[in-house]
Amino acid sequence: MDLHSLIKEFIDRNYHLEIARDPRMQFGAAPRAYLGATLLPNQLSDENSIVEDLVRYDIVIADDGDPYSPPQIKQSAGAQELVFRLGHIDIAAQMTPKDMKTLGRLMNGNDRSMAMEFMSRWLTRVVRLGCEEKAERQRWQAIADASVTITGKDSDSRTVSLQNPAGHRKTVPSGTVASPAGWYLDTYDPFIEDILPAKQFLAEKGYTVNRIITSTRILEGAMASNAKVLARTGGLIISGGQLSSPFTNAAPAALAAQFIAAGLPAPETYDLRYRTQTSTVPFLGEDKFVMVASTGRDQDLDLGDEGLRVVENTLGYYGVGVCVGQTQPGMVITPVFSERKPVGVYAEGYMEGFPILLDGEALVVLTIPKPTP
């Protein structure tokens, strides 16, 4: 079997379609699990312009009534029409000489299915997950910043603004290294000043916080080393009228217990980074502290033989539309064998997609910058 025949058989068996459309891959896998997909999971759309009626699904209290009178129809909190235009994302990859040698060795073996499996893993790693990482980055831009920046190949960029209600995003100044402020100041209590007020702010709108997602730098750095937080976790002692600490940081378990004692979930740390051609960048900014509330907005994902997976309390979804030349929504992956120099296996992947944030009031984002020099 030559490479032409291998790729033809791969396409004839629709293996490339299985890789492109498998809904499980949007969540990644350990150690690269995408938390953003649990808040804005992929949802296929037959249209690339999506119109959504922004309706909040509230539970409205019933009335006292009369057995001989009709009940009063209750309205939701309100509706607003939002229009979203999906963007285009794409990636191309050339198989490395090392991978070509591995593929050739597997093709010459007794079990050709191993060559097919290698092709599947390669396409998943360099194409499908490359597009999913772009989607994950856009999800966190939408959640943390209420805007998504789109940069074209000519380096021109534009920013698409999303739903950003007043009071839901706050920056806590950190001062300077010589004169720290906010969470970096030992007389400042992050719980009293910011976290519990944010919880109350959401509660007054009818929301209950069910997830907190932040970075290790914020949780185990700025917060765990704060003197007020250390005092809450038993990390400070009084000696000669002065506060001193037998620990440099609050223990993670003790810190999590403080959140739970305050009626909040234990924070999740999300430090996953994506790679550009020149550097690595965190999906969620290292200065973000994100509090997400229950929304009652659930999404069912059809996993085929594995049945349904219900993604609960989403903030909306990541819309995936129809690519040019296609009749169905979803990502497109095209592997080919090129006889042009350099000879080898080439693949393209592309999709129409954009984060659709529908419950912008169900979260609070605190930005805690590093103290400036």
C-alpha positions as CSV (number, residue, x, y, z in Angstrom):
1,M,0.0,0.0,0.0
2,D,1.3,3.4,-1.0
3,L,0.4,6.8,0.6
4,H,-2.0,7.6,-2.1
5,S,-4.0,4.4,-1.4
6,L,-3.7,4.8,2.4
7,I,-5.2,8.3,2.3
8,K,-7.9,7.3,-0.2
9,E,-9.0,4.4,2.0
10,F,-8.8,6.7,5.0
11,I,-11.2,9.1,3.3
12,D,-13.4,6.4,1.8
13,R,-14.0,5.1,5.3
14,N,-14.9,8.6,6.5
15,Y,-12.3,8.5,9.2
16,H,-11.5,12.2,8.6
17,L,-15.2,13.0,9.2
18,E,-15.2,11.1,12.4
19,I,-12.2,13.1,13.6
20,A,-13.8,16.4,12.5
21,R,-17.2,15.8,14.0
22,D,-16.5,13.9,17.2
23,P,-18.1,16.0,20.0
24,R,-15.9,14.6,22.7
25,M,-12.8,16.3,21.4
26,Q,-14.1,19.8,22.2
27,F,-13.4,19.0,25.9
28,G,-9.8,17.9,25.2
29,A,-8.3,15.2,27.5
30,A,-6.0,15.1,30.5
31,P,-3.6,16.8,30.8
32,R,-5.1,19.2,28.2
33,A,-8.8,19.4,29.3
34,Y,-10.6,22.5,28.1
35,L,-12.7,24.0,30.9
36,G,-14.2,26.6,28.6
37,A,-16.0,23.9,26.7
38,T,-17.9,23.0,29.8
39,L,-19.3,26.6,29.9
40,L,-19.7,27.2,26.2
41,P,-20.0,23.8,24.5
42,N,-20.1,23.4,20.7
43,Q,-23.5,23.6,19.1
44,L,-24.1,23.0,15.4
45,S,-26.0,25.6,13.5
46,D,-27.4,25.4,9.9
47,E,-26.9,29.2,9.7
48,N,-23.7,31.3,10.0
49,S,-25.7,34.2,11.2
50,I,-27.4,33.2,14.5
51,V,-30.3,35.1,16.0
52,E,-30.9,34.3,19.6
53,D,-33.8,35.5,21.9
54,L,-32.0,36.2,25.1
55,V,-34.4,34.8,27.6
56,R,-33.5,34.1,31.2
57,Y,-35.0,30.9,32.5
58,D,-36.2,32.0,36.0
59,I,-38.4,30.1,38.4
60,V,-41.2,32.6,39.1
61,I,-43.3,32.2,42.3
62,A,-46.9,31.1,41.9
63,D,-49.9,33.3,43.1
64,D,-52.6,32.7,45.6
65,G,-55.6,31.9,43.5
66,D,-59.2,31.0,43.3
67,P,-60.4,27.5,42.1
68,Y,-62.9,29.2,39.8
69,S,-60.6,31.8,38.2
70,P,-57.9,31.2,35.6
71,P,-54.3,31.4,36.8
72,Q,-52.1,34.4,35.9
73,I,-49.6,33.7,33.1
74,K,-46.1,34.5,34.4
75,Q,-43.5,36.1,32.2
76,S,-39.7,35.5,32.4
77,A,-37.3,38.2,33.3
78,G,-37.4,39.6,29.8
79,A,-36.2,38.9,26.3
80,Q,-33.7,40.6,24.0
81,E,-32.8,39.6,20.4
82,L,-29.1,39.1,19.8
83,V,-27.5,38.5,16.4
84,F,-24.1,36.7,16.0
85,R,-22.0,36.3,12.9
86,L,-19.8,33.2,13.0
87,G,-16.1,33.7,12.1
88,H,-13.8,31.5,10.1
89,I,-10.8,29.7,11.7
90,D,-8.4,27.4,9.9
91,I,-5.1,25.6,10.2
92,A,-2.8,23.6,7.8
93,A,-0.1,21.1,8.7
94,Q,2.6,19.2,7.0
95,M,3.7,15.8,8.4
96,T,7.3,16.0,9.7
97,P,10.0,13.7,8.3
98,K,10.0,11.8,11.6
99,D,6.3,11.1,11.4
100,M,6.6,10.2,7.7
101,K,9.2,7.5,8.6
102,T,6.9,6.2,11.3
103,L,3.9,6.1,9.0
104,G,6.0,4.3,6.3
105,R,7.2,1.7,8.8
106,L,3.6,1.0,9.9
107,M,2.4,0.7,6.3
108,N,5.1,-1.9,5.6
109,G,4.1,-3.9,8.7
110,N,1.6,-6.8,8.9
111,D,-1.2,-4.8,10.4
112,R,-2.1,-1.8,8.1
113,S,-4.8,-0.7,10.6
114,M,-1.9,0.7,12.7
115,A,-1.0,3.1,9.9
116,M,-4.7,4.2,9.9
117,E,-4.6,4.7,13.6
118,F,-1.4,6.7,13.3
119,M,-3.0,9.0,10.7
120,S,-6.0,9.5,13.0
121,R,-3.8,10.5,15.9
122,W,-1.8,12.9,13.7
123,L,-4.9,14.6,12.3
124,T,-6.4,14.8,15.8
125,R,-3.3,16.4,17.3
126,V,-2.3,18.9,14.7
127,V,-5.6,19.7,13.0
128,R,-8.7,19.0,15.1
129,L,-7.2,20.1,18.4
130,G,-5.5,23.1,16.7
131,C,-9.0,24.4,15.8
132,E,-10.4,23.4,19.2
133,E,-7.7,25.4,20.9
134,K,-8.6,28.4,18.9
135,A,-12.3,27.9,19.9
136,E,-11.2,27.5,23.6
137,R,-9.2,30.8,23.4
138,Q,-12.3,32.6,22.0
139,R,-14.5,31.1,24.7
140,W,-12.3,32.6,27.5
141,Q,-12.0,35.9,25.7
142,A,-15.8,36.0,25.7
143,I,-16.2,35.0,29.3
144,A,-13.4,37.0,30.9
145,D,-13.3,40.0,28.6
146,A,-16.7,40.2,27.0
147,S,-14.9,40.6,23.7
148,V,-13.2,38.5,21.1
149,T,-10.2,39.8,19.1
150,I,-9.9,38.5,15.5
151,T,-6.5,38.9,13.8
152,G,-6.2,38.3,10.1
153,K,-3.2,37.0,8.2
154,D,-2.2,40.6,7.4
155,S,-2.0,41.2,11.2
156,D,-5.0,43.6,11.1
157,S,-7.2,43.0,14.0
158,R,-10.7,43.9,15.1
159,T,-12.5,43.4,18.4
160,V,-16.1,42.0,18.6
161,S,-17.8,43.2,21.7
162,L,-20.2,40.9,23.6
163,Q,-22.8,41.2,26.3
164,N,-21.1,43.1,29.2
165,P,-23.7,44.2,31.8
166,A,-22.5,46.8,34.3
167,G,-20.9,45.6,37.5
168,H,-20.0,42.1,36.3
169,R,-16.3,42.8,35.6
170,K,-14.1,44.6,38.0
171,T,-10.4,45.3,38.2
172,V,-8.9,45.4,41.7
173,P,-5.7,47.6,41.6
174,S,-2.6,45.9,42.9
175,G,-0.4,49.0,43.3
176,T,3.3,48.7,42.9
177,V,6.0,46.3,44.3
178,A,7.1,49.0,46.7
179,S,3.6,50.0,47.6
180,P,1.2,47.0,47.0
181,A,-2.5,47.3,47.1
182,G,-5.6,45.1,46.8
183,W,-5.0,41.4,47.2
184,Y,-1.3,42.0,47.6
185,L,-1.8,44.2,50.6
186,D,-1.8,42.4,54.0
187,T,-4.5,44.7,55.4
188,Y,-6.8,44.0,52.5
189,D,-9.2,41.1,52.8
190,P,-10.1,39.6,49.4
191,F,-13.1,37.8,50.9
192,I,-14.7,40.8,52.5
193,E,-13.8,43.4,49.9
194,D,-14.5,41.5,46.7
195,I,-15.5,37.8,46.8
196,L,-18.4,37.9,49.2
197,P,-19.8,41.2,47.7
198,A,-19.7,39.5,44.2
199,K,-21.5,36.5,45.6
200,Q,-24.2,38.9,47.1
201,F,-24.3,40.9,43.8
202,L,-25.2,37.7,41.9
203,A,-27.6,36.5,44.6
204,E,-29.6,39.8,44.4
205,K,-30.1,39.0,40.7
206,G,-31.3,35.5,41.6
207,Y,-28.1,33.6,40.8
208,T,-26.1,31.1,43.0
209,V,-22.4,30.7,42.4
210,N,-21.6,27.1,41.4
211,R,-18.0,27.4,40.0
212,I,-15.0,29.5,40.6
213,I,-12.2,29.3,38.1
214,T,-8.8,31.1,38.4
215,S,-5.1,30.7,38.0
216,T,-2.5,29.2,40.3
217,R,-0.9,32.6,40.5
218,I,-4.0,34.2,41.9
219,L,-5.1,31.3,44.2
220,E,-1.8,30.0,45.5
221,G,0.0,33.3,45.1
222,A,-1.8,36.5,45.6
223,M,-4.6,35.0,47.7
224,A,-2.9,32.3,49.7
225,S,-0.1,34.6,50.8
226,N,-2.4,37.4,51.8
227,A,-2.2,38.0,55.6
228,K,-6.0,38.2,56.0
229,V,-6.5,35.0,54.2
230,L,-3.8,33.3,56.2
231,A,-5.6,34.4,59.4
232,R,-8.8,32.8,58.1
233,T,-7.0,29.5,57.5
234,G,-5.1,29.5,60.8
235,G,-1.8,30.4,59.2
236,L,-1.1,33.5,61.4
237,I,0.0,33.6,65.0
238,I,0.4,36.6,67.3
239,S,3.9,37.0,68.9
240,G,4.8,40.0,70.9
241,G,1.9,42.0,69.5
242,Q,3.1,41.4,66.0
243,L,1.6,39.2,63.4
244,S,3.9,36.5,62.1
245,S,3.3,33.4,60.0
246,P,4.6,29.8,60.4
247,F,3.6,29.3,56.8
248,T,4.4,31.3,53.7
249,N,1.0,30.3,52.1
250,A,-2.3,29.0,53.2
251,A,-2.6,25.3,52.5
252,P,-4.8,24.6,49.5
253,A,-7.2,22.4,51.5
254,A,-7.6,25.0,54.2
255,L,-8.2,27.7,51.5
256,A,-10.8,25.5,49.8
257,A,-12.5,25.0,53.1
258,Q,-12.8,28.8,53.6
259,F,-14.7,29.1,50.3
260,I,-17.0,26.2,51.2
261,A,-17.6,27.8,54.7
262,A,-18.6,31.0,52.9
263,G,-21.2,29.1,50.8
264,L,-19.0,29.1,47.7
265,P,-17.5,26.2,45.7
266,A,-13.9,25.4,46.1
267,P,-12.0,27.2,43.3
268,E,-10.7,25.3,40.2
269,T,-7.3,26.3,38.8
270,Y,-6.9,26.6,35.1
271,D,-3.4,27.2,33.9
272,L,-3.5,25.5,30.5
273,R,-1.6,27.4,27.8
274,Y,-1.8,27.4,24.0
275,R,1.2,27.6,21.8
276,T,1.8,30.2,19.0
277,Q,4.7,30.2,16.6
278,T,6.8,32.2,19.1
279,S,5.4,31.7,22.6
280,T,2.9,30.2,24.9
281,V,-0.2,32.0,26.2
282,P,-2.7,31.1,28.9
283,F,-6.3,30.5,27.7
284,L,-7.6,32.2,30.8
285,G,-5.5,35.2,31.8
286,E,-3.3,34.7,34.9
287,D,-4.9,37.7,36.5
288,K,-8.5,36.5,36.3
289,F,-10.8,35.3,39.1
290,V,-14.1,34.0,37.5
291,M,-17.2,33.3,39.5
292,V,-19.9,31.5,37.5
293,A,-23.5,31.0,38.6
294,S,-26.0,28.2,37.9
295,T,-28.1,29.2,34.9
296,G,-30.4,26.2,34.4
297,R,-29.3,26.2,30.7
298,D,-28.3,22.7,29.9
299,Q,-27.1,21.2,26.6
300,D,-27.4,17.6,25.4
301,L,-24.5,16.2,23.4
302,D,-25.1,13.1,21.3
303,L,-22.0,10.8,21.8
304,G,-23.3,8.0,19.6
305,D,-22.9,4.6,21.2
306,E,-22.0,6.3,24.5
307,G,-25.4,8.0,24.7
308,L,-26.1,11.5,25.7
309,R,-23.8,13.8,27.7
310,V,-25.6,16.6,29.5
311,V,-23.5,19.8,30.0
312,E,-25.2,21.6,32.8
313,N,-25.5,25.3,33.6
314,T,-23.9,26.6,30.5
315,L,-23.4,30.3,29.7
316,G,-24.5,29.8,26.1
317,Y,-22.6,27.8,23.5
318,Y,-19.9,27.9,20.8
319,G,-21.7,28.1,17.5
320,V,-20.3,25.9,14.7
321,G,-21.8,26.7,11.3
322,V,-21.6,25.5,7.7
323,C,-18.3,25.9,5.8
324,V,-18.3,27.1,2.2
325,G,-18.9,24.1,-0.1
326,Q,-20.5,22.0,2.6
327,T,-24.1,21.1,3.2
328,Q,-23.9,20.3,6.9
329,P,-22.5,22.2,9.8
330,G,-19.2,21.2,11.4
331,M,-15.5,21.2,11.1
332,V,-13.9,20.1,7.8
333,I,-10.6,18.2,7.7
334,T,-9.0,17.3,4.4
335,P,-5.9,15.1,4.3
336,V,-4.0,14.8,1.0
337,F,-0.7,13.3,-0.3
338,S,1.4,15.8,-2.2
339,E,4.0,14.7,-4.7
340,R,5.3,18.2,-5.0
341,K,8.4,19.1,-3.1
342,P,8.5,18.5,-0.2
343,V,6.8,15.2,-0.8
344,G,4.6,14.2,2.1
345,V,1.2,14.2,3.8
346,Y,-0.6,17.5,4.1
347,A,-3.8,18.4,5.9
348,E,-6.1,21.3,6.3
349,G,-8.8,22.0,8.9
350,Y,-11.3,24.8,9.1
351,M,-14.6,25.7,10.6
352,E,-17.1,28.6,11.0
353,G,-17.4,29.3,14.7
354,F,-17.8,31.9,17.4
355,P,-18.7,32.0,21.1
356,I,-22.4,32.8,21.8
357,L,-22.5,34.2,25.3
358,L,-26.2,34.2,26.4
359,D,-26.0,34.5,30.2
360,G,-23.6,37.4,30.7
361,E,-25.2,38.3,34.0
362,A,-24.5,34.8,35.5
363,L,-20.8,35.6,36.2
364,V,-18.5,38.0,37.8
365,V,-14.9,38.4,36.7
366,L,-12.3,40.0,38.9
367,T,-9.1,41.1,37.4
368,I,-6.1,41.1,39.8
369,P,-3.0,42.4,38.0
370,K,0.5,42.0,39.3
371,P,1.9,44.9,41.2
372,T,3.9,47.1,38.8
373,P,7.6,47.5,39.3
